[in-house]
Amino acid sequence: MRFVVILAGVLLPSPALASQASDPVAPPAAEKPAEKKICRAMPQTGSIMTKRECHTRGEWAEIARRSTAAREKLDRDYGGRTGGIGVSSARQ
């Protein structure tokens, strides 16, 4: 009796597994490989510990571009002022 139950358990799922293997939705070889992540230690304000950030090469380039653009905007907005905001050079 046990043999019949075990045999039925082995033979019944076989056709279901065979039909799944014969018609895959998308072959794994067609998938685009993910870009490699590059991790860097980023300093944290107010802490001696660094935080590890991981991004792709394109994401790091975008972060650098935004950082450069922000620095250039600050230079344009406060260009040449060394005394701080609202301090004019006429008053000495």
FITI-788899 format. One record per residue: y, z, x of N, C-alpha, C in turn; residue in three letters. Coordinates in steps of 0.001 Angstrom, whole numbers, plus 500000, padded with zeros to 6 digits. Layout:
# residues N
n_v/n_w/n_u/ca_v/ca_w/ca_u/c_v/c_w/c_u/code
Y/Z/X/Y/Z/X/Y/Z/X/Ala
...
This chain:
# residues 92
n_v/n_w/n_u/ca_v/ca_w/ca_u/c_v/c_w/c_u/code
498807/500000/500811/500000/500000/500000/501270/500000/500863/Met
501272/500828/501918/502420/500858/502822/502644/499501/503480/Arg
501563/498857/503828/501660/497564/504480/502379/496548/503593/Phe
502126/496558/502287/502740/495626/501348/504243/495900/501255/Val
504641/497178/501224/506050/497538/501130/506783/497116/502401/Val
506178/497347/503548/506799/496959/504819/506892/495448/504923/Ile
505842/494743/504539/505833/493288/504579/506909/492714/503647/Leu
507066/493290/502475/508083/492822/501530/509484/493083/502095/Ala
509667/494210/502757/510960/494537/503346/511333/493598/504479/Gly
510368/493096/505196/510618/492189/506304/510822/490755/505811/Val
510068/490308/504845/510112/488917/504402/511232/488609/503418/Leu
511643/489531/502579/512666/489253/501573/514052/488976/502173/Leu
514542/489730/503136/515875/489448/503664/515941/488196/504546/Pro
514832/487666/504986/514827/486522/505899/515536/485289/505352/Ser
515318/484839/504105/516037/483659/503612/517551/483889/503521/Pro
517964/485092/503186/519394/485375/503095/520044/485279/504469/Ala
519389/485771/505471/519921/485690/506827/519938/484255/507335/Leu
518934/483480/506973/518870/482093/507421/519990/481262/506799/Ala
520336/481509/505536/521385/480721/504906/522760/481070/505477/Ser
522969/482303/505887/524235/482692/506484/524429/482029/507841/Gln
523378/481886/508597/523475/481319/509933/523656/479803/509900/Ala
523221/479149/508836/523258/477691/508819/524632/477115/508471/Ser
525501/477852/507748/526797/477305/507369/527937/478269/507741/Asp
528287/478306/509011/529381/479195/509413/530725/478639/508948/Pro
531649/479511/508659/532973/479109/508182/533771/478471/509311/Val
533886/479159/510455/534594/478611/511611/533829/478994/512868/Ala
533511/478027/513685/532757/478361/514893/533612/479195/515853/Pro
533017/480168/516519/533769/481026/517423/534397/480263/518590/Pro
533818/479140/518987/534363/478375/520110/535704/477733/519761/Ala
535990/477525/518471/537227/476880/518054/538414/477843/518054/Ala
538157/479155/518183/539241/480131/518165/540074/480039/519439/Glu
541370/480220/519286/542274/480193/520428/542170/481538/521157/Lys
541981/481523/522468/541882/482794/523179/543222/483524/523159/Pro
543151/484821/523005/544363/485637/522959/545006/485692/524345/Ala
546341/485748/524360/547041/485849/525631/546767/487203/526263/Glu
546757/487210/527569/546502/488431/528306/547722/489348/528200/Lys
547476/490629/527960/548548/491615/527879/548888/492104/529284/Lys
550185/492280/529530/550674/492803/530801/551293/494156/530498/Ile
550822/495208/531166/551309/496558/530918/552252/497001/532038/Cys
553335/497658/531649/554323/498164/532598/554691/499589/532215/Arg
555038/500384/533223/555512/501741/532978/557013/501681/532736/Ala
557449/502150/531573/558857/502102/531197/559435/503518/531237/Met
560581/503712/531923/561186/505049/531984/561698/505486/530617/Pro
561627/506785/530356/562099/507342/529097/563297/508243/529363/Gln
564352/508059/528601/565546/508878/528755/565218/510328/528390/Thr
565599/511246/529275/565384/512666/529018/563995/513154/529385/Gly
563227/512347/530083/561872/512754/530443/561543/512251/531843/Ser
560728/513005/532549/560278/512543/533863/559023/511686/533733/Ile
558462/511656/532531/557261/510863/532273/557666/509435/531887/Met
556821/508499/532225/557050/507120/531814/556137/506793/530646/Thr
556532/505805/529872/555737/505352/528745/555167/503988/529100/Lys
553920/503772/528821/553275/502505/529140/553410/501558/527953/Arg
553972/500377/528221/554130/499350/527193/553375/498105/527614/Glu
552659/497520/526676/551877/496313/526952/552346/495182/526035/Cys
552690/494049/526641/553128/492864/525907/552602/491625/526619/His
552651/490493/525925/552270/489224/526557/553420/488745/527432/Thr
553165/487739/528241/554184/487195/529138/555399/486708/528337/Arg
555174/486041/527217/556269/485556/526377/557086/486695/525778/Gly
556412/487764/525365/557129/488910/524808/557982/489591/525870/Glu
557462/489717/527108/558256/490310/528186/559478/489443/528480/Trp
559320/488121/528434/560453/487222/528676/561518/487407/527599/Ala
561102/487568/526345/562045/487795/525251/562760/489139/525404/Glu
562048/490166/525812/562663/491478/526045/563705/491375/527151/Ile
563387/490674/528233/564333/490498/529342/565547/489697/528900/Ala
565337/488664/528070/566449/487849/527577/567394/488680/526709/Arg
566825/489498/525805/567661/490339/524951/568422/491380/525758/Arg
567775/491936/526774/568424/492931/527621/569593/492313/528389/Ser
569384/491124/528932/570444/490422/529659/571596/490075/528727/Thr
571286/489623/527528/572328/489268/526558/573143/490501/526171/Ala
572491/491641/525989/573202/492874/525636/574114/493316/526781/Ala
573625/493201/528019/574446/493588/529170/575657/492664/529315/Arg
575467/491371/529103/576574/490422/529188/577603/490674/528084/Glu
577157/491056/526907/578081/491373/525813/578907/492605/526165/Lys
578283/493622/526732/579032/494801/527161/580066/494438/528222/Leu
579679/493593/529154/580620/493173/530203/581807/492419/529604/Asp
581559/491567/528602/582656/490838/527954/583554/491793/527170/Arg
582948/492729/526434/583719/493645/525592/584580/494605/526408/Asp
584047/495105/527504/584757/496093/528305/585169/495540/529661/Tyr
585211/494242/529806/585457/493591/531081/586677/494108/531824/Gly
586479/494620/533019/587566/495043/533884/588085/496439/533639/Gly
587701/497082/532583/588188/498427/532298/587398/499443/533107/Arg
588090/500220/533893/587401/501269/534650/587791/502652/534182/Thr
588855/502754/533373/589324/504051/532921/588721/504506/531610/Gly
587913/503704/531006/587306/504082/529746/587948/503355/528585/Gly
587490/503610/527407/587978/502935/526204/589363/503486/525853/Ile
590300/502620/525593/591625/503009/525136/592611/503381/526233/Gly
592226/503334/527469/593113/503674/528583/593733/502395/529093/Val
595055/502334/529112/595715/501132/529618/596188/501360/531035/Ser
596341/500272/531786/596765/500380/533166/598268/500574/533293/Ser
599051/500415/532202/600517/500565/532243/600913/502032/532356/Ala
600094/502913/531865/600395/504337/531890/599789/504961/533142/Arg
600617/505469/534064/600082/506033/535307/600598/507405/535564/Gln
